[in-house]
Amino acid sequence: MWLMRQAGRYLPEYRAIRAEAGDFVTLCTTPELAAEVTLQPIRRYGMDGAILFSDILMVPWALGQGLRFAEGEGPILDPVRDSAGLAALNPRQIVARVAPILETVRRVSAGLAAESPRTALIGFAGSPFTVACYMVEGRGGRDFAAARGLAYADPMLFGRLMRLLVEATTEYLCAQAEAGAEALMLFDSWAGLLPPSQFRRWVIEPTSQIVRAVRRRHPLVPIIGFPRLAGALLPEYAQRTGVGTVAMDTATDPRWAAAAVPREIALQGNLDPLAVVAGGAALEAEARTLLAAMRGRPFIFNLGHGLVPPTPPEHVAALVRLVRTG
Ligand SMILES: Cc1c2[nH]c(c1CCC(=O)O)Cc1[nH]c(c(CCC(=O)O)c1C)Cc1[nH]c(c(CCC(=O)O)c1C)Cc1[nH]c(c(C)c1CCC(=O)O)C2
């Protein structure tokens, strides 16, 4: 069991360190602080997994794209929409630029060995499609029309961006495994915006390429894929990408997924983060229904999306107790 965004703004000890760092990119690139924040939820709750504290947008940042997180606005990037923008990105320096993040991985790995040796360290990256959405759009959003429009209008250019991201993401994930990450997760938060033909081209295909390339170098590191809002395409994603675990979003019926996804592929998910905000009987009922649906299958208890800032930390503690004791 672990929870997406288990380190974050709902924890007072996170907010204290966030204030100390000043801005979010500084927090992600200061190993001492990022390692501390990664370990905070482990100390509080004893999760089975510690997810590296970083962000999927640190790959565009490492490629040289301007990135900042504006207060109350989310991420702002200098948009990449033409070949000049693409040419300005430098995939060769990726491992050097992410050196502080790899140092965080080493520190967390040592910290867990000392404090919580049974907790697995999970590294991650965004999947190329979701990262491209932010890179082309230049900001967060709901429909990423500029990015999806570019994929139709200029598939050559969009394809070059995607190939660059496949290469950079592969290098980045392998470097995390070499620094001590014991499992790797690929977040494709906006996969569900695509119609099936585009989903196969921009989600399944690039994800398979990354999984194949990472496996060649790190055959034993488990890989979790999260194609959010994939809907009916979830089983196809599970079977064709080669991931060992598929993460279900909040909208997925876990009983359907248990029947539709082959048993050799583990499932992860998918409690509604708002049930954790509510707590009490509602949280307990949802958690028990999920556990019952997953009985008898390899399963990693998690949420269907990240914990949100209004979550009371004691509701997370109650959830951990419930999942542990059944
Ligand atoms: C799309 C996406 C992003 N980042 C991420 C995704 C994929 C998962 C998802 O769909 O949520 C992934 C992510 N972001 C963060 C982590 C760290 C590990 C963890 O899960 O605890 C992980 C794995 C920290 C973060 N990433 C961010 C914060 C908040 C920063 C702050 O402290 O102000 C944290 C803790 C900022 C961020 N990062 C991103 C946005 C849109 C924002 C701003 C809005 C928001 O806060 O959700 C991009």
PDBQT file of the ligand as one rigid body, heavy atoms in Angstrom, charges set to zero:
ROOT
HETATM    1  C1  LIG A 401       0.052  15.817 -14.134  1.00  0.00    +0.000 C 
HETATM    2  C2  LIG A 401       1.108  15.632 -13.066  1.00  0.00    +0.000 A 
HETATM    3  C3  LIG A 401       1.969  16.652 -12.559  1.00  0.00    +0.000 A 
HETATM    4  N1  LIG A 401       2.796  16.044 -11.621  1.00  0.00    +0.000 N 
HETATM    5  C4  LIG A 401       2.473  14.720 -11.489  1.00  0.00    +0.000 A 
HETATM    6  C5  LIG A 401       1.445  14.416 -12.417  1.00  0.00    +0.000 A 
HETATM    7  C6  LIG A 401       0.864  13.047 -12.669  1.00  0.00    +0.000 C 
HETATM    8  C7  LIG A 401      -0.149  12.651 -11.668  1.00  0.00    +0.000 C 
HETATM    9  C8  LIG A 401      -1.402  13.496 -11.686  1.00  0.00    +0.000 C 
HETATM   10  O1  LIG A 401      -2.178  13.373 -12.649  1.00  0.00    +0.000 OA
HETATM   11  O2  LIG A 401      -1.580  14.263 -10.714  1.00  0.00    +0.000 OA
HETATM   12  C9  LIG A 401       3.118  13.707 -10.642  1.00  0.00    +0.000 C 
HETATM   13  C10 LIG A 401       3.642  14.087  -9.311  1.00  0.00    +0.000 A 
HETATM   14  N2  LIG A 401       3.665  15.325  -8.726  1.00  0.00    +0.000 N 
HETATM   15  C11 LIG A 401       4.236  15.236  -7.490  1.00  0.00    +0.000 A 
HETATM   16  C12 LIG A 401       4.652  13.891  -7.295  1.00  0.00    +0.000 A 
HETATM   17  C13 LIG A 401       5.475  13.481  -6.071  1.00  0.00    +0.000 C 
HETATM   18  C14 LIG A 401       5.254  12.231  -5.431  1.00  0.00    +0.000 C 
HETATM   19  C15 LIG A 401       3.909  11.990  -4.760  1.00  0.00    +0.000 C 
HETATM   20  O3  LIG A 401       3.003  11.451  -5.453  1.00  0.00    +0.000 OA
HETATM   21  O4  LIG A 401       3.798  12.233  -3.553  1.00  0.00    +0.000 OA
HETATM   22  C16 LIG A 401       4.248  13.164  -8.407  1.00  0.00    +0.000 A 
HETATM   23  C17 LIG A 401       4.385  11.676  -8.689  1.00  0.00    +0.000 C 
HETATM   24  C18 LIG A 401       4.450  16.331  -6.530  1.00  0.00    +0.000 C 
HETATM   25  C19 LIG A 401       3.774  17.621  -6.712  1.00  0.00    +0.000 A 
HETATM   26  N3  LIG A 401       3.581  18.313  -7.893  1.00  0.00    +0.000 N 
HETATM   27  C20 LIG A 401       2.978  19.516  -7.629  1.00  0.00    +0.000 A 
HETATM   28  C21 LIG A 401       2.770  19.625  -6.227  1.00  0.00    +0.000 A 
HETATM   29  C22 LIG A 401       2.210  20.830  -5.488  1.00  0.00    +0.000 C 
HETATM   30  C23 LIG A 401       3.297  21.847  -5.377  1.00  0.00    +0.000 C 
HETATM   31  C24 LIG A 401       3.181  22.732  -4.185  1.00  0.00    +0.000 C 
HETATM   32  O5  LIG A 401       3.645  22.326  -3.093  1.00  0.00    +0.000 OA
HETATM   33  O6  LIG A 401       2.673  23.842  -4.352  1.00  0.00    +0.000 OA
HETATM   34  C25 LIG A 401       3.257  18.438  -5.654  1.00  0.00    +0.000 A 
HETATM   35  C26 LIG A 401       3.308  18.082  -4.179  1.00  0.00    +0.000 C 
HETATM   36  C27 LIG A 401       2.658  20.573  -8.633  1.00  0.00    +0.000 C 
HETATM   37  C28 LIG A 401       2.075  20.135  -9.925  1.00  0.00    +0.000 A 
HETATM   38  N4  LIG A 401       2.600  19.180 -10.767  1.00  0.00    +0.000 N 
HETATM   39  C29 LIG A 401       1.793  19.034 -11.881  1.00  0.00    +0.000 A 
HETATM   40  C30 LIG A 401       0.729  19.971 -11.745  1.00  0.00    +0.000 A 
HETATM   41  C31 LIG A 401      -0.408  20.138 -12.751  1.00  0.00    +0.000 C 
HETATM   42  C32 LIG A 401       0.926  20.681 -10.545  1.00  0.00    +0.000 A 
HETATM   43  C33 LIG A 401       0.114  21.846  -9.994  1.00  0.00    +0.000 C 
HETATM   44  C34 LIG A 401      -1.212  21.464  -9.512  1.00  0.00    +0.000 C 
HETATM   45  C35 LIG A 401      -1.193  20.512  -8.315  1.00  0.00    +0.000 C 
HETATM   46  O7  LIG A 401      -0.674  20.905  -7.261  1.00  0.00    +0.000 OA
HETATM   47  O8  LIG A 401      -1.692  19.395  -8.466  1.00  0.00    +0.000 OA
HETATM   48  C36 LIG A 401       2.043  18.088 -12.980  1.00  0.00    +0.000 C 
ENDROOT
TORSDOF 0
